[in-house]
Amino acid sequence: MDTNTTTTPILALRLKKLFDGVFYLFGALMFVGLVMIIVVGLSIPSDQEARHTDINYPLNFRVLPSDEVANAPENDTNKISEIIQGQAEIKLNNTLGKSAWYISNFIYVLQAIVVMITLHYLRKLFANFAQRHYFTQANAMYIRRIAFIVIGSCVVYPIVIYSGGLMILNDIGSFNAQIELSPSISLPITGLIIGLALLVLAQLLDEAVEIYKEQTLTI
């Protein structure tokens, strides 16, 4: 549906240019990052002491008092009251195996791919807005696809993070009796709400397109 006028929506045009720039910059950074992940991964020395391949990964942590850990029967620490516990992105230095390096960075690559796809549809959406093509089926489709990406990411991301955490912890093993690490899982409720809101917006835009068509035919 064409709704062109002589006035160009400046904000929509600027946002379109911004999304274009971010898209190409992000794509270039993702390519460079992927090459670095592979190059560094292949050059990781077999000697653990000679490594400098630290990783950051979201995990649950639990710090226990040393005296109680030492006296725990058969290393049973479930009944010990922790000093501190929580969830954070934890830095792991020079992990025992090489798998942790690839797993942690592979998840960052997946996140980058999702961002790139989202930016692709945002560019198309704001390209239409910049030309004053507001009430179109294409715009509703772009918004709906962005909504599916957001909702899908919110559902899949916790599963990927949890599974990756299990594999990383299996790779690094137990290194300190006082510090217990476990896979982290949390459902991003805010993201789900945003995704559902976008689905509703896409449906409203579909209905607005039909109303606009009827009004145009009437005129």
QUICOR-V700314 format. One record per residue. N is the residue number from 1. RES is the residue in three letters. PHI is phi in whole degrees, 0 to 359 (999 if undefined). PSI is psi as a letter, one per 20 degrees, with the letter a starting at -180 (999 if undefined). NEAR is the number of other ideal C-beta (glycine too) atoms within 12 Angstrom. Layout:
((N:RES:PHI:PSI:NEAR) (N:RES:PHI:PSI:NEAR))
This chain:
((1:MET:999:p:26) (2:ASP:261:p:15) (3:THR:233:l:21) (4:ASN:293:q:16) (5:THR:227:r:11) (6:THR:284:i:6) (7:THR:267:p:13) (8:THR:267:p:15) (9:PRO:293:o:22) (10:ILE:297:g:13) (11:LEU:297:g:14) (12:ALA:298:h:25) (13:LEU:294:g:20) (14:ARG:293:h:16) (15:LEU:294:h:22) (16:LYS:297:g:26) (17:LYS:295:h:19) (18:LEU:297:g:20) (19:PHE:296:h:30) (20:ASP:299:g:22) (21:GLY:298:g:16) (22:VAL:295:h:23) (23:PHE:300:g:27) (24:TYR:288:h:18) (25:LEU:295:g:18) (26:PHE:296:h:27) (27:GLY:297:g:22) (28:ALA:295:g:16) (29:LEU:296:h:19) (30:MET:295:g:27) (31:PHE:296:g:18) (32:VAL:297:g:16) (33:GLY:297:g:21) (34:LEU:296:g:22) (35:VAL:297:g:16) (36:MET:295:g:19) (37:ILE:301:g:27) (38:ILE:292:g:18) (39:VAL:297:g:15) (40:VAL:296:g:22) (41:GLY:300:g:25) (42:LEU:288:h:14) (43:SER:261:j:16) (44:ILE:295:p:27) (45:PRO:291:q:15) (46:SER:290:h:11) (47:ASP:283:o:11) (48:GLN:299:h:19) (49:GLU:292:h:10) (50:ALA:270:j:11) (51:ARG:275:q:23) (52:HIS:222:l:16) (53:THR:247:m:33) (54:ASP:286:q:20) (55:ILE:231:q:36) (56:ASN:241:p:20) (57:TYR:209:p:38) (58:PRO:289:p:31) (59:LEU:219:q:33) (60:ASN:277:q:27) (61:PHE:228:q:28) (62:ARG:215:o:26) (63:VAL:256:p:24) (64:LEU:249:q:28) (65:PRO:293:p:19) (66:SER:297:h:16) (67:ASP:293:h:12) (68:GLU:287:h:21) (69:VAL:295:g:26) (70:ALA:296:h:14) (71:ASN:265:j:16) (72:ALA:290:p:20) (73:PRO:290:p:12) (74:GLU:53:k:8) (75:ASN:57:k:17) (76:ASP:275:o:13) (77:THR:255:j:26) (78:ASN:296:h:15) (79:LYS:266:j:14) (80:ILE:276:p:24) (81:SER:283:p:15) (82:GLU:285:q:20) (83:ILE:285:g:18) (84:ILE:204:q:16) (85:GLN:213:r:20) (86:GLY:173:a:18) (87:GLN:226:p:21) (88:ALA:199:r:18) (89:GLU:277:o:20) (90:ILE:260:p:30) (91:LYS:272:p:18) (92:LEU:248:p:32) (93:ASN:267:p:18) (94:ASN:46:m:22) (95:THR:299:q:33) (96:LEU:300:g:24) (97:GLY:259:a:24) (98:LYS:262:i:26) (99:SER:298:h:25) (100:ALA:302:h:38) (101:TRP:298:g:37) (102:TYR:289:g:26) (103:ILE:297:g:32) (104:SER:297:g:37) (105:ASN:283:h:32) (106:PHE:298:h:27) (107:ILE:293:h:32) (108:TYR:295:h:29) (109:VAL:295:g:26) (110:LEU:301:g:25) (111:GLN:298:g:25) (112:ALA:296:h:26) (113:ILE:297:g:23) (114:VAL:297:g:28) (115:VAL:297:g:26) (116:MET:297:g:26) (117:ILE:296:g:26) (118:THR:298:g:32) (119:LEU:298:h:30) (120:HIS:301:g:25) (121:TYR:286:h:31) (122:LEU:295:h:32) (123:ARG:298:g:29) (124:LYS:295:g:27) (125:LEU:298:g:34) (126:PHE:282:i:32) (127:ALA:295:h:26) (128:ASN:292:g:32) (129:PHE:300:g:31) (130:ALA:296:h:27) (131:GLN:261:j:24) (132:ARG:64:k:23) (133:HIS:263:n:27) (134:TYR:268:g:26) (135:PHE:269:n:26) (136:THR:227:q:29) (137:GLN:296:h:22) (138:ALA:297:g:25) (139:ASN:297:g:36) (140:ALA:298:h:32) (141:MET:294:g:21) (142:TYR:297:g:32) (143:ILE:297:g:37) (144:ARG:296:h:27) (145:ARG:292:h:25) (146:ILE:298:h:35) (147:ALA:298:g:31) (148:PHE:297:h:24) (149:ILE:296:g:31) (150:VAL:297:g:33) (151:ILE:295:g:26) (152:GLY:300:g:24) (153:SER:296:g:28) (154:CYS:294:h:27) (155:VAL:276:g:20) (156:VAL:281:h:24) (157:TYR:304:g:28) (158:PRO:300:h:24) (159:ILE:293:g:21) (160:VAL:296:g:29) (161:ILE:297:g:34) (162:TYR:295:g:25) (163:SER:296:g:22) (164:GLY:297:h:35) (165:GLY:298:g:34) (166:LEU:300:g:24) (167:MET:291:h:24) (168:ILE:293:g:36) (169:LEU:294:h:32) (170:ASN:293:h:20) (171:ASP:287:g:26) (172:ILE:275:h:32) (173:GLY:71:a:16) (174:SER:267:p:17) (175:PHE:242:i:17) (176:ASN:206:p:17) (177:ALA:292:h:22) (178:GLN:280:h:24) (179:ILE:246:o:26) (180:GLU:253:p:28) (181:LEU:246:q:35) (182:SER:215:q:23) (183:PRO:300:q:27) (184:SER:258:q:29) (185:ILE:215:p:21) (186:SER:205:q:21) (187:LEU:264:o:19) (188:PRO:286:n:20) (189:ILE:299:g:14) (190:THR:300:g:13) (191:GLY:297:g:26) (192:LEU:297:g:22) (193:ILE:297:g:17) (194:ILE:298:g:22) (195:GLY:298:g:28) (196:LEU:294:h:20) (197:ALA:296:h:19) (198:LEU:293:h:31) (199:LEU:298:g:25) (200:VAL:296:g:18) (201:LEU:299:g:23) (202:ALA:297:g:30) (203:GLN:295:g:19) (204:LEU:297:h:19) (205:LEU:293:h:31) (206:ASP:302:g:24) (207:GLU:292:h:17) (208:ALA:296:h:23) (209:VAL:297:g:26) (210:GLU:296:g:19) (211:ILE:297:g:16) (212:TYR:297:g:24) (213:LYS:298:g:19) (214:GLU:297:g:14) (215:GLN:296:h:14) (216:THR:296:g:14) (217:LEU:293:h:10) (218:THR:295:g:8) (219:ILE:291:999:7))
